Amino acid sequence: MANVVVIGAQWGDEGKGKITDLLSRSADVVVRYQGGVNAGHTVVVKDRTFKLHLIPSGILYPETECIIGSGTVIDPQVLIDEFDQLEAFNVPLENLKIAQTAHVTMPYHRLIDQASEERRGSHKIGTTKRGIGPTYADKSERTGIRILDLMDSDGLRDTLQWTIPYKNDILQRLYDLPPLDANEVADRYLQYADRLRPHVVDASLRINDAVRSRRNILFEGAQGTLLDLDHGTYPYVTSSNPVAGGACVGAGVGPTIIDRVIGVAKAYTTRVGEGPFPTETIDGIGEVLGSRGAEFGTTTGRARRCGWFDAVIGRYAVRINGMDCLAITKLDVLDTLEEIKVCVAYEIDGVRTTDFPSNARQFARCKPVYETLPGWKTSTEECRELDDLPTQALDYLKFLAELMEVPIAIVSLGAGRHQTIIVEDPIHGPKRALLDANGTPLEGSAS
């Protein structure tokens, strides 16, 4: 039995959906613990592509129970659209459960998010404009609406008779937008409630029952470490805590039940939206990475900014999350390059450092210090074992493992489930050999 947290080790979009999907085959329960429809993951199974925002990708395994935890914020219309998408492919939803204490994204949240971001002008954060920040703000203000409120028709109508006029004042006076009708909003959300009702549970109780039953539990975070509200590149962050510690709060479990933390990082680095990005490349290399990696956001369709692998933020992610193994994704995107750069340190005002700065203005002045490695100039897409990789590709992975000071457990070489080298299953242990923190294969580690 193992309880494992999967987190993003960069700015999100690292390929957590695929890794979660792969690990879900060994998990009895998958829990999404934070974020909302501002997150998206794409999973390719044979000739089918699933784009999910709220439902854990473990739903594609019929025996796996999937729980949307109380730390998430739920847009019911998007969730129901995902129901429809999955049911169209005959994916059963009986094992999907929704925390009754999860907060609900309402129409005014989206409107305020969109208007607020536009008003920021050149100071915009780069939100997805899906209402996530305002939903979490209402949660903190204790004026939010939870899933359990949708289950109470009279209670919801009574709450909205106060909430909607208050939000209309903001919409009309601050943003010059038309008001919402409380009855219309209530009618629409009560229709959503009828569809969601069979799935609503006390999620914390259900998860802790699974712990007591010694079932394997996979905790899935959205976004990435550098977008964490407390530990990311503030203010260009999300409104929740994607880091591993957020799993306990968002799922309603104690930290003593977590056995392992696996971080997911691309073989290069990407970022969506605003904010400093030291290794961003604006030359032809960035275009190659973006094109070969299909770097467009699942949620917004925005092109992702691309750059070389940044080991400074990588080491920071290892520390913040207590990470003990790593999945490297999209290694195949580098297949055509003559040489590959890796950021090993920063220079800030002429001073070299290997530590991540918390100050956004200081971070914006960081200049990357690179080491250059030779490329392998051959396809890795068909590789299924470490020994199949070109020597230079294996050397690159060893170099990253040494810099990050954490073992590499999984290497992804494409979107398909089969395009993966599983060095170690973080739930069940080593398959054959493990790259240690120095990048050295431990030949005796096979189980």
C-alpha positions as CSV (number, residue, x, y, z in Angstrom):
1,M,0.0,0.0,0.0
2,A,1.2,3.5,-0.8
3,N,-0.3,6.9,-0.8
4,V,1.4,9.1,-3.4
5,V,1.1,12.8,-4.3
6,V,1.7,13.8,-8.0
7,I,2.7,17.5,-8.4
8,G,4.0,19.7,-11.1
9,A,7.6,20.8,-10.6
10,Q,7.5,23.8,-12.9
11,W,4.7,26.3,-14.0
12,G,2.1,23.7,-14.7
13,D,1.4,22.0,-18.1
14,E,4.2,19.4,-17.3
15,G,2.2,16.4,-18.4
16,K,0.7,15.5,-15.0
17,G,-2.4,14.1,-16.8
18,K,-0.5,11.4,-18.5
19,I,1.5,10.5,-15.4
20,T,-1.6,10.4,-13.3
21,D,-3.3,8.2,-15.9
22,L,-0.3,5.8,-15.9
23,L,-0.1,5.6,-12.1
24,S,-3.9,5.3,-11.7
25,R,-3.7,1.7,-13.0
26,S,-1.9,0.9,-9.7
27,A,-4.2,3.1,-7.6
28,D,-7.5,2.2,-6.0
29,V,-8.4,5.8,-5.4
30,V,-7.4,9.0,-7.2
31,V,-8.1,12.4,-5.5
32,R,-8.0,15.8,-7.1
33,Y,-7.2,18.1,-4.3
34,Q,-7.1,21.7,-5.5
35,G,-7.6,24.1,-8.5
36,G,-10.6,24.3,-10.8
37,V,-11.3,24.6,-14.5
38,N,-8.2,26.7,-14.9
39,A,-6.4,23.4,-15.1
40,G,-6.6,21.0,-17.9
41,H,-5.0,17.7,-18.9
42,T,-5.0,15.7,-22.0
43,V,-4.9,11.9,-22.0
44,V,-4.5,9.9,-25.2
45,V,-5.8,6.3,-25.1
46,K,-5.3,4.5,-28.4
47,D,-7.2,6.7,-30.9
48,R,-9.2,8.6,-28.3
49,T,-8.2,12.0,-26.8
50,F,-9.7,13.1,-23.5
51,K,-9.5,16.7,-22.4
52,L,-10.4,16.9,-18.7
53,H,-10.4,19.9,-16.4
54,L,-12.0,18.6,-13.1
55,I,-12.4,14.9,-13.3
56,P,-9.2,12.9,-12.5
57,S,-7.8,11.0,-15.4
58,G,-8.1,7.9,-13.3
59,I,-11.7,7.8,-14.4
60,L,-10.5,5.9,-17.5
61,Y,-9.9,2.9,-15.3
62,P,-13.3,1.3,-14.5
63,E,-12.2,-0.1,-11.1
64,T,-10.6,3.2,-9.9
65,E,-12.5,5.4,-7.6
66,C,-12.1,9.1,-8.4
67,I,-12.8,11.9,-5.9
68,I,-12.9,15.6,-6.5
69,G,-11.8,16.9,-3.1
70,S,-13.0,19.9,-1.1
71,G,-9.9,21.9,-2.0
72,T,-11.1,22.2,-5.6
73,V,-13.6,24.8,-6.9
74,I,-16.2,23.4,-9.3
75,D,-17.9,25.0,-12.3
76,P,-20.9,22.7,-12.6
77,Q,-21.5,23.3,-16.3
78,V,-17.9,22.4,-17.1
79,L,-18.1,19.3,-14.9
80,I,-21.4,18.2,-16.6
81,D,-19.8,18.8,-20.0
82,E,-17.1,16.3,-18.9
83,F,-19.7,13.9,-17.9
84,D,-21.2,14.1,-21.4
85,Q,-17.7,13.7,-23.0
86,L,-16.9,10.6,-21.1
87,E,-20.4,9.0,-21.4
88,A,-20.2,9.5,-25.2
89,F,-17.2,7.1,-25.1
90,N,-19.0,4.7,-22.7
91,V,-16.8,5.6,-19.8
92,P,-18.7,4.7,-16.6
93,L,-19.1,7.4,-14.0
94,E,-20.3,5.4,-11.1
95,N,-16.9,5.6,-9.3
96,L,-16.8,9.4,-9.5
97,K,-17.4,11.2,-6.2
98,I,-17.6,14.9,-5.5
99,A,-16.8,16.5,-2.1
100,Q,-19.9,18.1,-0.6
101,T,-17.7,20.9,0.8
102,A,-16.1,21.9,-2.5
103,H,-16.9,25.4,-3.5
104,V,-18.8,26.3,-6.6
105,T,-17.9,28.8,-9.3
106,M,-20.9,31.0,-10.0
107,P,-21.6,33.3,-13.0
108,Y,-20.5,36.4,-11.1
109,H,-17.1,34.8,-10.4
110,R,-16.4,34.5,-14.1
111,L,-17.6,38.0,-14.9
112,I,-15.6,39.6,-12.2
113,D,-12.5,37.6,-13.2
114,Q,-12.8,38.7,-16.8
115,A,-13.5,42.3,-16.0
116,S,-10.8,42.6,-13.3
117,E,-8.1,41.1,-15.5
118,E,-9.0,43.5,-18.3
119,R,-8.8,46.5,-16.0
120,R,-5.3,45.6,-14.9
121,G,-4.0,46.5,-18.3
122,S,-0.3,46.1,-18.5
123,H,-0.3,44.7,-14.9
124,K,-2.5,41.7,-15.8
125,I,-1.7,38.4,-14.1
126,G,-2.6,36.2,-17.0
127,T,-5.5,34.3,-15.5
128,T,-7.7,32.0,-17.5
129,K,-10.7,34.2,-16.8
130,R,-12.7,31.2,-15.6
131,G,-13.6,32.7,-12.2
132,I,-11.2,30.7,-10.1
133,G,-9.6,33.5,-8.2
134,P,-13.0,35.2,-7.2
135,T,-14.3,31.7,-6.2
136,Y,-11.4,31.2,-3.8
137,A,-11.7,34.8,-2.6
138,D,-15.4,34.2,-1.7
139,K,-14.3,31.0,0.1
140,S,-11.8,33.0,2.2
141,E,-14.4,35.8,2.8
142,R,-16.9,33.1,3.9
143,T,-19.4,34.1,1.4
144,G,-18.9,31.2,-0.9
145,I,-21.5,28.6,-2.1
146,R,-20.6,24.9,-1.7
147,I,-21.8,21.8,-3.4
148,L,-23.9,20.9,-0.4
149,D,-25.7,24.3,-0.8
150,L,-26.7,23.2,-4.3
151,M,-28.4,20.2,-2.8
152,D,-30.7,22.5,-0.7
153,S,-33.2,24.2,-3.0
154,D,-34.7,26.6,-0.4
155,G,-31.4,27.4,1.1
156,L,-29.7,28.2,-2.2
157,R,-32.5,30.5,-3.3
158,D,-32.4,32.3,0.1
159,T,-28.6,32.7,-0.1
160,L,-28.7,34.1,-3.7
161,Q,-31.4,36.6,-2.7
162,W,-28.6,38.3,-0.7
163,T,-25.5,37.3,-2.7
164,I,-26.7,38.3,-6.2
165,P,-27.6,41.9,-5.3
166,Y,-24.3,42.3,-3.5
167,K,-22.4,41.0,-6.6
168,N,-24.6,43.1,-8.9
169,D,-23.3,46.2,-7.1
170,I,-19.8,45.2,-8.0
171,L,-20.7,44.3,-11.6
172,Q,-22.6,47.4,-12.3
173,R,-20.8,50.1,-10.3
174,L,-17.2,48.9,-10.7
175,Y,-17.3,47.3,-14.1
176,D,-20.4,48.7,-15.8
177,L,-21.8,45.3,-16.5
178,P,-25.5,44.2,-16.6
179,P,-26.9,42.7,-13.4
180,L,-27.7,39.0,-12.9
181,D,-31.1,37.7,-12.0
182,A,-31.1,35.7,-8.7
183,N,-34.0,33.5,-9.7
184,E,-32.5,32.7,-13.1
185,V,-29.2,31.8,-11.5
186,A,-30.9,29.6,-8.9
187,D,-33.0,27.8,-11.5
188,R,-29.9,27.0,-13.6
189,Y,-27.8,25.8,-10.7
190,L,-30.5,23.6,-9.2
191,Q,-30.7,21.9,-12.6
192,Y,-27.0,21.3,-12.3
193,A,-27.6,19.9,-8.8
194,D,-29.9,17.2,-10.1
195,R,-27.1,15.9,-12.4
196,L,-24.4,16.1,-9.7
197,R,-26.5,14.7,-6.7
198,P,-25.7,11.0,-7.2
199,H,-22.0,11.7,-6.9
200,V,-21.9,14.0,-3.9
201,V,-20.3,12.5,-0.7
202,D,-18.4,13.3,2.4
203,A,-15.0,13.1,0.7
204,S,-12.8,13.4,3.7
205,L,-14.6,10.5,5.4
206,R,-14.5,8.4,2.2
207,I,-10.7,9.0,1.7
208,N,-9.9,8.2,5.3
209,D,-11.9,5.0,5.1
210,A,-9.7,4.1,2.1
211,V,-6.6,4.8,4.2
212,R,-7.9,2.5,6.9
213,S,-8.6,-0.1,4.3
214,R,-5.0,0.2,3.1
215,R,-6.0,1.0,-0.4
216,N,-3.5,2.7,-2.8
217,I,-4.4,6.4,-3.0
218,L,-3.1,8.8,-5.6
219,F,-3.4,12.6,-4.9
220,E,-3.4,14.7,-8.0
221,G,-2.6,18.4,-8.0
222,A,-3.4,20.9,-10.7
223,Q,-1.0,23.6,-12.0
224,G,2.6,23.5,-10.7
225,T,4.9,24.5,-7.8
226,L,5.8,27.8,-9.3
227,L,2.2,28.8,-9.5
228,D,1.5,28.1,-5.8
229,L,-0.2,30.9,-4.0
230,D,2.3,30.9,-1.1
231,H,5.5,29.5,-2.7
232,G,5.2,30.5,-6.4
233,T,6.3,33.5,-8.5
234,Y,3.8,35.8,-6.7
235,P,1.7,37.7,-7.9
236,Y,1.8,35.6,-11.1
237,V,0.4,32.6,-9.4
238,T,-2.9,30.6,-9.0
239,S,-5.3,31.0,-6.1
240,S,-4.6,27.7,-4.3
241,N,-1.8,25.5,-3.2
242,P,-0.6,23.0,-5.9
243,V,2.3,21.9,-3.7
244,A,2.4,18.5,-2.0
245,G,1.3,20.0,1.3
246,G,-1.9,21.2,-0.3
247,A,-3.0,17.6,-0.8
248,C,-3.6,17.1,2.9
249,V,-5.7,20.3,3.2
250,G,-7.6,19.8,-0.1
251,A,-8.4,16.1,0.6
252,G,-9.0,16.3,4.3
253,V,-6.3,13.9,5.5
254,G,-3.3,14.1,7.9
255,P,0.3,14.5,6.6
256,T,1.3,11.2,8.2
257,I,-0.6,9.2,5.6
258,I,1.5,10.5,2.7
259,D,4.2,8.0,1.7
260,R,5.7,9.5,-1.5
261,V,5.8,12.6,-3.6
262,I,6.5,12.4,-7.4
263,G,7.2,15.6,-9.3
264,V,6.5,16.0,-13.0
265,A,8.8,18.2,-15.1
266,K,9.2,18.6,-18.9
267,A,12.6,18.0,-20.4
268,Y,12.5,21.7,-21.1
269,T,10.4,24.5,-19.5
270,T,7.2,26.2,-20.4
271,R,5.0,28.9,-18.9
272,V,1.5,30.3,-19.8
273,G,0.5,33.8,-19.0
274,E,2.5,36.7,-17.5
275,G,5.5,36.8,-15.2
276,P,9.3,36.4,-15.3
277,F,10.7,33.4,-17.1
278,P,14.6,33.4,-17.1
279,T,15.2,30.5,-19.5
280,E,12.6,31.6,-22.1
281,T,13.9,31.5,-25.6
282,I,12.7,34.0,-28.2
283,D,14.8,32.6,-31.0
284,G,14.1,29.7,-33.3
285,I,14.6,27.2,-30.5
286,G,11.5,28.4,-28.7
287,E,9.5,27.9,-31.9
288,V,10.9,24.4,-32.3
289,L,10.0,23.4,-28.8
290,G,6.5,25.0,-29.1
291,S,5.8,23.3,-32.4
292,R,7.2,19.8,-31.6
293,G,5.7,19.9,-28.1
294,A,2.3,21.2,-29.3
295,E,2.5,23.8,-26.6
296,F,-1.0,25.2,-26.4
297,G,-3.0,25.3,-23.2
298,T,-5.7,22.7,-22.7
299,T,-7.9,25.2,-21.0
300,T,-7.4,28.4,-23.0
301,G,-5.7,27.4,-26.2
302,R,-3.0,30.0,-25.5
303,A,0.5,29.4,-26.9
304,R,2.9,28.5,-24.1
305,R,6.2,30.3,-23.7
306,C,9.1,27.9,-24.1
307,G,12.6,27.7,-22.9
308,W,15.4,25.5,-21.7
309,F,15.3,23.3,-18.6
310,D,15.7,25.4,-15.4
311,A,17.3,23.3,-12.6
312,V,17.2,26.2,-10.2
313,I,13.4,26.1,-10.0
314,G,13.7,22.3,-10.2
315,R,15.7,22.1,-7.0
316,Y,13.3,24.6,-5.4
317,A,10.4,22.4,-6.3
318,V,12.2,19.3,-4.8
319,R,12.7,21.2,-1.5
320,I,9.2,22.8,-1.3
321,N,7.4,19.5,-2.0
322,G,9.7,17.0,-0.3
323,M,9.9,15.3,-3.6
324,D,11.5,11.8,-3.7
325,C,11.2,10.9,-7.3
326,L,10.7,12.6,-10.7
327,A,8.9,12.0,-14.0
328,I,10.5,13.7,-17.0
329,T,8.0,14.3,-19.9
330,K,8.4,15.2,-23.5
331,L,12.0,14.1,-23.8
332,D,11.2,13.3,-27.5
333,V,10.7,17.0,-28.2
334,L,14.4,17.5,-27.9
335,D,15.2,14.7,-30.5
336,T,16.1,17.1,-33.4
337,L,18.4,19.5,-31.5
338,E,22.2,19.7,-32.1
339,E,22.8,20.9,-28.5
340,I,20.7,21.3,-25.4
341,K,21.2,23.9,-22.7
342,V,20.4,23.5,-19.0
343,C,20.2,26.4,-16.6
344,V,22.3,25.5,-13.6
345,A,22.3,28.8,-11.8
346,Y,21.3,32.5,-12.0
347,E,23.2,35.7,-12.0
348,I,21.3,38.5,-10.2
349,D,23.0,41.9,-10.5
350,G,26.3,40.2,-11.2
351,V,26.1,37.8,-8.3
352,R,25.8,34.0,-9.0
353,T,23.2,32.0,-7.1
354,T,21.7,28.5,-7.2
355,D,18.8,29.5,-5.0
356,F,15.4,30.6,-6.2
357,P,14.6,34.2,-5.2
358,S,11.2,34.9,-3.6
359,N,11.1,38.6,-4.7
360,A,9.4,38.9,-8.1
361,R,11.3,42.0,-9.1
362,Q,14.6,40.3,-8.2
363,F,13.5,37.2,-10.1
364,A,12.8,39.3,-13.2
365,R,16.5,40.4,-13.2
366,C,17.8,36.8,-13.1
367,K,20.0,35.8,-16.0
368,P,20.4,32.1,-16.6
369,V,23.8,30.5,-16.3
370,Y,23.8,27.6,-18.8
371,E,25.7,24.4,-19.3
372,T,25.5,22.9,-22.8
373,L,25.1,19.2,-23.6
374,P,25.2,17.5,-27.0
375,G,21.9,16.5,-28.6
376,W,21.2,13.0,-29.9
377,K,19.7,13.8,-33.3
378,T,17.6,10.7,-33.4
379,S,14.1,9.7,-32.5
380,T,13.4,8.4,-29.0
381,E,9.6,7.9,-29.5
382,E,9.9,4.1,-29.7
383,C,12.2,3.6,-26.7
384,R,10.7,1.5,-23.9
385,E,13.7,0.8,-21.7
386,L,16.6,3.0,-20.5
387,D,18.9,0.9,-22.6
388,D,17.0,1.8,-25.7
389,L,17.8,5.5,-25.3
390,P,20.7,7.1,-27.2
391,T,23.8,7.6,-25.0
392,Q,23.4,11.4,-25.1
393,A,19.7,11.2,-24.1
394,L,20.6,9.0,-21.1
395,D,23.4,11.4,-20.2
396,Y,21.0,14.3,-20.3
397,L,18.7,12.5,-17.9
398,K,21.6,11.6,-15.6
399,F,22.6,15.3,-15.6
400,L,19.1,16.4,-14.7
401,A,18.9,13.8,-11.9
402,E,22.3,15.1,-10.5
403,L,21.2,18.7,-10.6
404,M,17.8,18.1,-9.1
405,E,19.2,15.6,-6.5
406,V,16.3,13.3,-6.9
407,P,15.8,10.0,-8.7
408,I,14.1,9.8,-12.1
409,A,11.3,7.2,-12.0
410,I,9.4,7.8,-15.3
411,V,10.4,9.1,-18.7
412,S,7.7,10.0,-21.2
413,L,8.4,10.0,-24.9
414,G,5.0,11.0,-26.4
415,A,1.4,11.4,-25.6
416,G,0.4,7.7,-25.8
417,R,0.3,5.5,-22.7
418,H,2.7,3.1,-24.4
419,Q,5.3,5.9,-25.1
420,T,6.8,5.6,-21.6
421,I,9.8,4.2,-19.9
422,I,8.7,3.2,-16.3
423,V,11.9,2.9,-14.4
424,E,10.1,2.8,-11.1
425,D,6.4,2.6,-10.3
426,P,6.1,5.1,-7.4
427,I,3.3,3.1,-5.9
428,H,4.7,-0.5,-6.2
429,G,8.5,0.2,-6.4
430,P,11.3,-0.3,-8.9
431,K,10.8,-2.1,-12.2
432,R,14.4,-2.8,-13.0
433,A,16.8,0.1,-12.3
434,L,16.6,3.5,-10.7
435,L,18.6,6.6,-11.6
436,D,19.8,7.8,-8.2
437,A,20.3,11.4,-7.1
438,N,23.6,11.4,-9.0
439,G,22.0,10.0,-12.1
440,T,23.7,6.6,-11.8
441,P,21.6,3.5,-12.6
442,L,21.3,1.3,-9.5
443,E,21.4,-2.1,-11.2
444,G,20.6,-3.9,-7.9
445,S,17.4,-2.0,-7.2
446,A,15.1,-4.2,-9.2
447,S,12.3,-5.8,-7.1
